[in-house]
Amino acid sequence: MSEALRWESQPPRLTLHGELDRETLVPFWEARKKLMSGITCLDVSGLERVDSSGLALLVHLREEASQQGVSLTVAGITDRLNTLIALYNLQDIIPAA
């Protein structure tokens, strides 16, 4: 069973903690528009695990921000997450900050 996904908002930074996977991301997905308002940095250093669904969410958040004229930085990318990003060839979409 996955550990719950938690977040802490201190605009312009939103920090994620726990696990970002298909079992934990639904509450965040449902609240994302409100949570991402005023956010320019998404700190993922507190994530213990990210699966492909979680990675897709990160890509989507960057795209939504871009469509609103916001440059969203993803900070605190771990080696494991960086490996997942490389496996999906997403380095240009989610560059290591």
MOPAC internal coordinates of N, CA, C and O (Angstrom, degrees):
PM7 1SCF
backbone

  N    0.0000 0     0.00 0     0.00 0    0    0    0
  C    1.4545 1     0.00 0     0.00 0    1    0    0
  C    1.5190 1   109.29 1     0.00 0    2    1    0
  O    1.2310 1   120.59 1   -41.44 1    3    2    1
  N    1.3144 1   116.47 1   138.56 1    3    2    1
  C    1.4470 1   122.24 1  -177.82 1    5    3    2
  C    1.5174 1   111.80 1   -78.23 1    6    5    3
  O    1.2310 1   122.03 1   -31.84 1    7    6    5
  N    1.3220 1   113.71 1   148.16 1    7    6    5
  C    1.4570 1   120.05 1   173.59 1    9    7    6
  C    1.5220 1   107.54 1   -75.18 1   10    9    7
  O    1.2310 1   120.49 1   -37.39 1   11   10    9
  N    1.2969 1   116.67 1   142.61 1   11   10    9
  C    1.4583 1   120.79 1  -178.25 1   13   11   10
  C    1.5227 1   111.22 1   -59.66 1   14   13   11
  O    1.2310 1   121.10 1   -31.69 1   15   14   13
  N    1.3079 1   115.49 1   148.31 1   15   14   13
  C    1.4474 1   122.43 1   173.79 1   17   15   14
  C    1.5236 1   107.55 1   -86.76 1   18   17   15
  O    1.2310 1   121.12 1   -50.84 1   19   18   17
  N    1.3253 1   115.46 1   129.16 1   19   18   17
  C    1.4634 1   121.20 1   177.39 1   21   19   18
  C    1.5184 1   108.25 1  -123.40 1   22   21   19
  O    1.2310 1   120.76 1   -22.00 1   23   22   21
  N    1.3207 1   116.15 1   158.00 1   23   22   21
  C    1.4528 1   119.60 1   178.43 1   25   23   22
  C    1.5132 1   110.01 1  -143.69 1   26   25   23
  O    1.2310 1   122.05 1   -24.80 1   27   26   25
  N    1.3138 1   113.68 1   155.20 1   27   26   25
  C    1.4603 1   122.38 1   179.20 1   29   27   26
  C    1.5177 1   107.22 1  -133.65 1   30   29   27
  O    1.2310 1   121.10 1   -58.37 1   31   30   29
  N    1.3217 1   115.50 1   121.63 1   31   30   29
  C    1.4565 1   120.40 1  -177.79 1   33   31   30
  C    1.5224 1   110.48 1  -105.00 1   34   33   31
  O    1.2310 1   121.55 1   -58.20 1   35   34   33
  N    1.3184 1   114.63 1   121.80 1   35   34   33
  C    1.4560 1   122.69 1   172.18 1   37   35   34
  C    1.5236 1   105.57 1  -137.58 1   38   37   35
  O    1.2310 1   120.87 1  -100.86 1   39   38   37
  N    1.3482 1   115.93 1    79.14 1   39   38   37
  C    1.4624 1   119.86 1  -173.99 1   41   39   38
  C    1.5308 1   111.32 1   -47.88 1   42   41   39
  O    1.2310 1   121.37 1   -43.38 1   43   42   41
  N    1.3179 1   114.98 1   136.62 1   43   42   41
  C    1.4631 1   128.67 1    13.65 1   45   43   42
  C    1.5331 1   114.01 1   -91.62 1   46   45   43
  O    1.2310 1   119.55 1  -163.39 1   47   46   45
  N    1.3449 1   118.47 1    16.61 1   47   46   45
  C    1.4763 1   122.06 1  -176.90 1   49   47   46
  C    1.5265 1   110.59 1  -111.53 1   50   49   47
  O    1.2310 1   121.52 1   -43.00 1   51   50   49
  N    1.3401 1   114.70 1   137.00 1   51   50   49
  C    1.4601 1   121.94 1   171.98 1   53   51   50
  C    1.5213 1   106.22 1  -121.29 1   54   53   51
  O    1.2310 1   120.44 1   -57.49 1   55   54   53
  N    1.3316 1   116.77 1   122.51 1   55   54   53
  C    1.4575 1   121.85 1  -177.75 1   57   55   54
  C    1.5218 1   109.81 1  -107.58 1   58   57   55
  O    1.2310 1   121.15 1   -49.24 1   59   58   57
  N    1.3317 1   115.40 1   130.76 1   59   58   57
  C    1.4612 1   121.78 1   178.61 1   61   59   58
  C    1.5202 1   109.88 1  -103.21 1   62   61   59
  O    1.2310 1   120.62 1   -38.61 1   63   62   61
  N    1.3402 1   116.41 1   141.39 1   63   62   61
  C    1.4657 1   123.14 1   179.40 1   65   63   62
  C    1.5301 1   108.85 1  -132.55 1   66   65   63
  O    1.2310 1   120.95 1   -30.00 1   67   66   65
  N    1.3289 1   115.79 1   150.00 1   67   66   65
  C    1.4673 1   120.75 1   175.78 1   69   67   66
  C    1.5068 1   111.31 1    99.25 1   70   69   67
  O    1.2310 1   120.78 1    44.37 1   71   70   69
  N    1.3178 1   116.11 1  -135.63 1   71   70   69
  C    1.4545 1   121.92 1  -178.07 1   73   71   70
  C    1.5194 1   110.06 1  -121.43 1   74   73   71
  O    1.2310 1   121.34 1   -45.87 1   75   74   73
  N    1.3197 1   115.05 1   134.13 1   75   74   73
  C    1.4610 1   121.75 1   178.12 1   77   75   74
  C    1.5231 1   107.21 1  -110.85 1   78   77   75
  O    1.2310 1   121.36 1   -85.45 1   79   78   77
  N    1.3253 1   115.00 1    94.55 1   79   78   77
  C    1.4563 1   120.39 1  -179.27 1   81   79   78
  C    1.5179 1   109.48 1  -143.87 1   82   81   79
  O    1.2310 1   121.05 1     1.34 1   83   82   81
  N    1.3240 1   115.60 1  -178.66 1   83   82   81
  C    1.4741 1   119.63 1  -174.37 1   85   83   82
  C    1.5201 1   112.87 1   -62.30 1   86   85   83
  O    1.2310 1   120.16 1   156.82 1   87   86   85
  N    1.3233 1   117.30 1   -23.18 1   87   86   85
  C    1.4648 1   120.57 1  -179.39 1   89   87   86
  C    1.5223 1   113.19 1   -86.04 1   90   89   87
  O    1.2310 1   119.91 1   160.86 1   91   90   89
  N    1.3333 1   117.79 1   -19.14 1   91   90   89
  C    1.4654 1   119.73 1  -173.65 1   93   91   90
  C    1.5273 1   114.19 1  -113.73 1   94   93   91
  O    1.2310 1   119.74 1   167.43 1   95   94   93
  N    1.3231 1   118.10 1   -12.57 1   95   94   93
  C    1.4607 1   117.88 1  -170.51 1   97   95   94
  C    1.5207 1   116.09 1   -84.22 1   98   97   95
  O    1.2310 1   119.13 1   168.27 1   99   98   97
  N    1.3198 1   119.26 1   -11.73 1   99   98   97
  C    1.4680 1   121.24 1  -175.50 1  101   99   98
  C    1.5394 1   112.94 1   -58.47 1  102  101   99
  O    1.2310 1   118.71 1   131.49 1  103  102  101
  N    1.3429 1   120.07 1   -48.51 1  103  102  101
  C    1.4680 1   118.30 1   179.08 1  105  103  102
  C    1.5345 1   112.55 1   -59.76 1  106  105  103
  O    1.2310 1   120.59 1   140.87 1  107  106  105
  N    1.3323 1   116.47 1   -39.13 1  107  106  105
  C    1.4610 1   119.45 1   177.86 1  109  107  106
  C    1.5289 1   110.07 1   -65.79 1  110  109  107
  O    1.2310 1   120.27 1   135.39 1  111  110  109
  N    1.3195 1   117.08 1   -44.61 1  111  110  109
  C    1.4681 1   121.82 1  -179.95 1  113  111  110
  C    1.5174 1   110.71 1   -56.42 1  114  113  111
  O    1.2310 1   120.67 1   135.14 1  115  114  113
  N    1.3314 1   116.32 1   -44.86 1  115  114  113
  C    1.4633 1   120.50 1  -178.13 1  117  115  114
  C    1.5214 1   112.69 1   -66.89 1  118  117  115
  O    1.2310 1   120.10 1   151.68 1  119  118  117
  N    1.3309 1   117.42 1   -28.32 1  119  118  117
  C    1.4654 1   121.47 1  -177.53 1  121  119  118
  C    1.5268 1   112.43 1  -102.17 1  122  121  119
  O    1.2310 1   119.29 1  -177.48 1  123  122  121
  N    1.3321 1   118.96 1     2.52 1  123  122  121
  C    1.4589 1   121.98 1  -168.79 1  125  123  122
  C    1.5202 1   114.58 1   -58.91 1  126  125  123
  O    1.2310 1   119.75 1   140.10 1  127  126  125
  N    1.3112 1   118.09 1   -39.90 1  127  126  125
  C    1.4739 1   119.64 1  -177.25 1  129  127  126
  C    1.5279 1   110.71 1   -60.90 1  130  129  127
  O    1.2310 1   120.60 1   134.10 1  131  130  129
  N    1.3200 1   116.47 1   -45.90 1  131  130  129
  C    1.4675 1   120.46 1   178.44 1  133  131  130
  C    1.5306 1   110.68 1   -69.03 1  134  133  131
  O    1.2310 1   120.44 1   136.39 1  135  134  133
  N    1.3294 1   116.76 1   -43.61 1  135  134  133
  C    1.4624 1   121.10 1  -177.75 1  137  135  134
  C    1.5243 1   112.78 1   -64.46 1  138  137  135
  O    1.2310 1   120.16 1   144.19 1  139  138  137
  N    1.3091 1   117.30 1   -35.81 1  139  138  137
  C    1.4656 1   120.85 1  -174.77 1  141  139  138
  C    1.5266 1   112.97 1   -85.60 1  142  141  139
  O    1.2310 1   119.78 1   174.00 1  143  142  141
  N    1.3112 1   118.03 1    -6.00 1  143  142  141
  C    1.4596 1   120.94 1   179.11 1  145  143  142
  C    1.5342 1   109.78 1   -62.74 1  146  145  143
  O    1.2310 1   120.79 1   -58.11 1  147  146  145
  N    1.3129 1   116.09 1   121.89 1  147  146  145
  C    1.4587 1   121.38 1   179.01 1  149  147  146
  C    1.5183 1   114.55 1    80.77 1  150  149  147
  O    1.2310 1   120.32 1  -173.40 1  151  150  149
  N    1.3375 1   116.99 1     6.60 1  151  150  149
  C    1.4652 1   121.12 1  -177.73 1  153  151  150
  C    1.5295 1   109.86 1   -95.68 1  154  153  151
  O    1.2310 1   120.60 1   -49.87 1  155  154  153
  N    1.3271 1   116.45 1   130.13 1  155  154  153
  C    1.4589 1   121.57 1   175.24 1  157  155  154
  C    1.5263 1   111.64 1  -120.42 1  158  157  155
  O    1.2310 1   120.47 1   172.18 1  159  158  157
  N    1.3384 1   116.70 1    -7.82 1  159  158  157
  C    1.4571 1   120.92 1   178.78 1  161  159  158
  C    1.5287 1   109.57 1  -135.51 1  162  161  159
  O    1.2310 1   121.01 1   -57.13 1  163  162  161
  N    1.3133 1   115.68 1   122.87 1  163  162  161
  C    1.4576 1   121.82 1   176.40 1  165  163  162
  C    1.5297 1   106.57 1  -105.90 1  166  165  163
  O    1.2310 1   120.59 1   -68.36 1  167  166  165
  N    1.3200 1   116.47 1   111.64 1  167  166  165
  C    1.4629 1   122.24 1  -177.60 1  169  167  166
  C    1.5252 1   109.30 1   -93.55 1  170  169  167
  O    1.2310 1   120.83 1   -65.09 1  171  170  169
  N    1.3360 1   116.01 1   114.91 1  171  170  169
  C    1.4601 1   121.28 1  -177.11 1  173  171  170
  C    1.5297 1   111.81 1  -106.48 1  174  173  171
  O    1.2310 1   120.07 1  -168.06 1  175  174  173
  N    1.3161 1   117.48 1    11.94 1  175  174  173
  C    1.4683 1   121.35 1  -176.76 1  177  175  174
  C    1.5218 1   112.46 1   -64.43 1  178  177  175
  O    1.2310 1   119.74 1   157.88 1  179  178  177
  N    1.3258 1   118.10 1   -22.12 1  179  178  177
  C    1.4567 1   122.13 1  -179.72 1  181  179  178
  C    1.5197 1   114.01 1   -88.58 1  182  181  179
  O    1.2310 1   120.36 1  -177.41 1  183  182  181
  N    1.3249 1   116.93 1     2.59 1  183  182  181
  C    1.4610 1   120.05 1   179.20 1  185  183  182
  C    1.5223 1   110.04 1   -83.37 1  186  185  183
  O    1.2310 1   121.00 1   -50.55 1  187  186  185
  N    1.3058 1   115.70 1   129.45 1  187  186  185
  C    1.4566 1   121.19 1   178.43 1  189  187  186
  C    1.5223 1   111.72 1   -87.87 1  190  189  187
  O    1.2310 1   120.84 1   154.66 1  191  190  189
  N    1.3255 1   116.01 1   -25.34 1  191  190  189
  C    1.4600 1   120.59 1  -177.28 1  193  191  190
  C    1.5197 1   109.21 1  -154.57 1  194  193  191
  O    1.2310 1   121.10 1   -39.96 1  195  194  193
  N    1.3375 1   115.49 1   140.04 1  195  194  193
  C    1.4660 1   122.15 1   174.69 1  197  195  194
  C    1.5234 1   106.67 1  -136.34 1  198  197  195
  O    1.2310 1   120.40 1   -51.33 1  199  198  197
  N    1.3384 1   116.84 1   128.67 1  199  198  197
  C    1.4588 1   119.75 1   175.32 1  201  199  198
  C    1.5284 1   108.98 1  -104.23 1  202  201  199
  O    1.2310 1   120.49 1     5.07 1  203  202  201
  N    1.3220 1   116.67 1  -174.93 1  203  202  201
  C    1.4629 1   120.24 1  -176.88 1  205  203  202
  C    1.5359 1   112.31 1   -62.43 1  206  205  203
  O    1.2310 1   120.05 1   148.40 1  207  206  205
  N    1.3276 1   117.51 1   -31.60 1  207  206  205
  C    1.4704 1   120.36 1   176.46 1  209  207  206
  C    1.5232 1   110.58 1   -66.29 1  210  209  207
  O    1.2310 1   121.01 1   138.16 1  211  210  209
  N    1.3115 1   115.67 1   -41.84 1  211  210  209
  C    1.4652 1   120.41 1   177.50 1  213  211  210
  C    1.5170 1   111.35 1   -64.60 1  214  213  211
  O    1.2310 1   120.88 1   139.72 1  215  214  213
  N    1.3258 1   115.93 1   -40.28 1  215  214  213
  C    1.4620 1   120.17 1   177.34 1  217  215  214
  C    1.5235 1   110.40 1   -63.21 1  218  217  215
  O    1.2310 1   120.41 1   138.91 1  219  218  217
  N    1.3207 1   116.83 1   -41.09 1  219  218  217
  C    1.4680 1   120.76 1   177.35 1  221  219  218
  C    1.5308 1   110.32 1   -60.91 1  222  221  219
  O    1.2310 1   120.26 1   141.99 1  223  222  221
  N    1.3276 1   117.11 1   -38.01 1  223  222  221
  C    1.4598 1   120.42 1   177.65 1  225  223  222
  C    1.5241 1   110.47 1   -63.28 1  226  225  223
  O    1.2310 1   119.91 1   137.01 1  227  226  225
  N    1.3253 1   117.77 1   -42.99 1  227  226  225
  C    1.4663 1   120.68 1   178.67 1  229  227  226
  C    1.5257 1   111.15 1   -61.28 1  230  229  227
  O    1.2310 1   120.62 1   137.83 1  231  230  229
  N    1.3258 1   116.42 1   -42.17 1  231  230  229
  C    1.4651 1   120.73 1   177.13 1  233  231  230
  C    1.5224 1   109.88 1   -61.57 1  234  233  231
  O    1.2310 1   120.48 1   135.36 1  235  234  233
  N    1.3141 1   116.69 1   -44.64 1  235  234  233
  C    1.4626 1   121.15 1  -179.32 1  237  235  234
  C    1.5366 1   111.36 1   -63.26 1  238  237  235
  O    1.2310 1   120.29 1   137.96 1  239  238  237
  N    1.3252 1   117.05 1   -42.04 1  239  238  237
  C    1.4686 1   120.36 1   179.43 1  241  239  238
  C    1.5245 1   111.13 1   -62.11 1  242  241  239
  O    1.2310 1   120.54 1   138.72 1  243  242  241
  N    1.3307 1   116.58 1   -41.28 1  243  242  241
  C    1.4734 1   119.51 1   177.92 1  245  243  242
  C    1.5290 1   110.49 1   -64.76 1  246  245  243
  O    1.2310 1   120.31 1   140.74 1  247  246  245
  N    1.3289 1   117.02 1   -39.26 1  247  246  245
  C    1.4615 1   120.42 1   179.77 1  249  247  246
  C    1.5339 1   110.91 1   -67.37 1  250  249  247
  O    1.2310 1   120.31 1   135.44 1  251  250  249
  N    1.3243 1   117.01 1   -44.56 1  251  250  249
  C    1.4702 1   119.92 1   177.55 1  253  251  250
  C    1.5189 1   111.18 1   -59.82 1  254  253  251
  O    1.2310 1   120.51 1   136.57 1  255  254  253
  N    1.3218 1   116.63 1   -43.43 1  255  254  253
  C    1.4651 1   120.53 1   179.02 1  257  255  254
  C    1.5273 1   110.43 1   -62.37 1  258  257  255
  O    1.2310 1   120.76 1   135.73 1  259  258  257
  N    1.3219 1   116.16 1   -44.27 1  259  258  257
  C    1.4631 1   121.17 1  -179.97 1  261  259  258
  C    1.5266 1   111.44 1   -60.17 1  262  261  259
  O    1.2310 1   120.60 1   139.05 1  263  262  261
  N    1.3298 1   116.46 1   -40.95 1  263  262  261
  C    1.4656 1   120.49 1   179.16 1  265  263  262
  C    1.5254 1   111.62 1   -64.41 1  266  265  263
  O    1.2310 1   120.59 1   157.61 1  267  266  265
  N    1.3305 1   116.48 1   -22.39 1  267  266  265
  C    1.4713 1   121.14 1   178.46 1  269  267  266
  C    1.5239 1   111.42 1   -97.10 1  270  269  267
  O    1.2310 1   120.45 1  -172.00 1  271  270  269
  N    1.3355 1   116.75 1     8.00 1  271  270  269
  C    1.4563 1   121.11 1   178.49 1  273  271  270
  C    1.5201 1   113.90 1    78.46 1  274  273  271
  O    1.2310 1   120.24 1  -161.67 1  275  274  273
  N    1.3359 1   117.15 1    18.33 1  275  274  273
  C    1.4577 1   122.33 1  -179.04 1  277  275  274
  C    1.5215 1   109.31 1  -107.13 1  278  277  275
  O    1.2310 1   120.83 1   -47.42 1  279  278  277
  N    1.3196 1   116.01 1   132.58 1  279  278  277
  C    1.4570 1   120.70 1   175.01 1  281  279  278
  C    1.5243 1   107.91 1   -91.83 1  282  281  279
  O    1.2310 1   120.39 1   -74.33 1  283  282  281
  N    1.3209 1   116.86 1   105.67 1  283  282  281
  C    1.4614 1   122.36 1  -177.69 1  285  283  282
  C    1.5240 1   109.57 1   -92.72 1  286  285  283
  O    1.2310 1   120.94 1   -61.18 1  287  286  285
  N    1.3277 1   115.80 1   118.82 1  287  286  285
  C    1.4531 1   122.15 1   176.87 1  289  287  286
  C    1.5163 1   108.83 1   -92.68 1  290  289  287
  O    1.2310 1   120.54 1   -43.02 1  291  290  289
  N    1.3310 1   116.58 1   136.98 1  291  290  289
  C    1.4584 1   121.51 1   173.81 1  293  291  290
  C    1.5257 1   106.38 1  -104.32 1  294  293  291
  O    1.2310 1   120.55 1   -68.05 1  295  294  293
  N    1.3277 1   116.56 1   111.95 1  295  294  293
  C    1.4627 1   122.60 1  -175.93 1  297  295  294
  C    1.5275 1   110.76 1  -106.64 1  298  297  295
  O    1.2310 1   121.10 1   -23.53 1  299  298  297
  N    1.3111 1   115.50 1   156.47 1  299  298  297
  C    1.4574 1   120.45 1   174.83 1  301  299  298
  C    1.5180 1   113.98 1    76.64 1  302  301  299
  O    1.2310 1   120.61 1  -150.91 1  303  302  301
  N    1.3303 1   116.44 1    29.09 1  303  302  301
  C    1.4594 1   120.29 1  -179.63 1  305  303  302
  C    1.5287 1   109.02 1   -68.92 1  306  305  303
  O    1.2310 1   121.01 1   -58.48 1  307  306  305
  N    1.3195 1   115.67 1   121.52 1  307  306  305
  C    1.4612 1   121.13 1  -179.89 1  309  307  306
  C    1.5230 1   110.36 1   -78.36 1  310  309  307
  O    1.2310 1   120.63 1   -12.09 1  311  310  309
  N    1.3229 1   116.40 1   167.91 1  311  310  309
  C    1.4641 1   120.50 1   177.20 1  313  311  310
  C    1.5240 1   111.17 1   -60.12 1  314  313  311
  O    1.2310 1   120.60 1   139.49 1  315  314  313
  N    1.3330 1   116.47 1   -40.51 1  315  314  313
  C    1.4720 1   120.14 1  -179.31 1  317  315  314
  C    1.5247 1   111.19 1   -64.76 1  318  317  315
  O    1.2310 1   120.61 1   136.51 1  319  318  317
  N    1.3363 1   116.45 1   -43.49 1  319  318  317
  C    1.4624 1   119.65 1   178.58 1  321  319  318
  C    1.5219 1   109.77 1   -67.53 1  322  321  319
  O    1.2310 1   120.02 1   140.55 1  323  322  321
  N    1.3075 1   117.56 1   -39.45 1  323  322  321
  C    1.4557 1   120.90 1   178.36 1  325  323  322
  C    1.5323 1   110.93 1   -60.92 1  326  325  323
  O    1.2310 1   120.47 1   142.37 1  327  326  325
  N    1.3326 1   116.70 1   -37.63 1  327  326  325
  C    1.4602 1   121.21 1   176.72 1  329  327  326
  C    1.5284 1   110.19 1   -63.75 1  330  329  327
  O    1.2310 1   120.21 1   136.67 1  331  330  329
  N    1.3313 1   117.20 1   -43.33 1  331  330  329
  C    1.4683 1   120.94 1   178.69 1  333  331  330
  C    1.5280 1   110.33 1   -63.07 1  334  333  331
  O    1.2310 1   120.64 1   137.88 1  335  334  333
  N    1.3098 1   116.39 1   -42.12 1  335  334  333
  C    1.4694 1   121.11 1   177.89 1  337  335  334
  C    1.5262 1   110.03 1   -59.82 1  338  337  335
  O    1.2310 1   120.70 1   136.84 1  339  338  337
  N    1.3227 1   116.26 1   -43.16 1  339  338  337
  C    1.4656 1   120.56 1   179.69 1  341  339  338
  C    1.5277 1   111.44 1   -67.35 1  342  341  339
  O    1.2310 1   120.06 1   140.37 1  343  342  341
  N    1.3359 1   117.48 1   -39.63 1  343  342  341
  C    1.4672 1   120.39 1   179.36 1  345  343  342
  C    1.5242 1   111.95 1   -59.90 1  346  345  343
  O    1.2310 1   120.70 1   145.33 1  347  346  345
  N    1.3299 1   116.26 1   -34.67 1  347  346  345
  C    1.4657 1   120.81 1   179.18 1  349  347  346
  C    1.5320 1   111.83 1   -93.72 1  350  349  347
  O    1.2310 1   120.59 1  -173.88 1  351  350  349
  N    1.3395 1   116.47 1     6.12 1  351  350  349
  C    1.4598 1   122.63 1   178.59 1  353  351  350
  C    1.5365 1   112.14 1    54.78 1  354  353  351
  O    1.2310 1   121.17 1  -132.86 1  355  354  353
  N    1.3292 1   115.37 1    47.14 1  355  354  353
  C    1.4633 1   121.24 1  -177.27 1  357  355  354
  C    1.5365 1   113.15 1  -109.70 1  358  357  355
  O    1.2310 1   120.11 1  -160.68 1  359  358  357
  N    1.3252 1   117.40 1    19.32 1  359  358  357
  C    1.4586 1   120.86 1  -176.95 1  361  359  358
  C    1.5197 1   112.70 1   -59.69 1  362  361  359
  O    1.2310 1   120.11 1   147.71 1  363  362  361
  N    1.3416 1   117.39 1   -32.29 1  363  362  361
  C    1.4621 1   120.14 1   178.92 1  365  363  362
  C    1.5204 1   111.76 1   -75.81 1  366  365  363
  O    1.2310 1   120.27 1   155.13 1  367  366  365
  N    1.3190 1   117.09 1   -24.87 1  367  366  365
  C    1.4589 1   121.47 1  -178.25 1  369  367  366
  C    1.5218 1   110.85 1   -88.68 1  370  369  367
  O    1.2310 1   120.55 1   139.81 1  371  370  369
  N    1.3347 1   116.56 1   -40.19 1  371  370  369
  C    1.4627 1   121.67 1   177.78 1  373  371  370
  C    1.5277 1   108.11 1  -124.51 1  374  373  371
  O    1.2310 1   120.55 1  -101.09 1  375  374  373
  N    1.3441 1   116.56 1    78.91 1  375  374  373
  C    1.4611 1   118.70 1   179.75 1  377  375  374
  C    1.5248 1   110.86 1   -70.78 1  378  377  375
  O    1.2310 1   120.59 1   -34.00 1  379  378  377
  N    1.3181 1   116.47 1   146.00 1  379  378  377
  C    1.4684 1   120.93 1   175.46 1  381  379  378
  C    1.5130 1   107.92 1   -65.53 1  382  381  379
  O    1.2310 1   120.59 1   -57.12 1  383  382  381
  N    1.3187 1   116.47 1   122.88 1  383  382  381
  C    1.4704 1   120.93 1  -178.07 1  385  383  382
  C    1.5091 1   110.82 1   -83.17 1  386  385  383
  O    1.2310 1   120.10 1   180.00 1  387  386  385

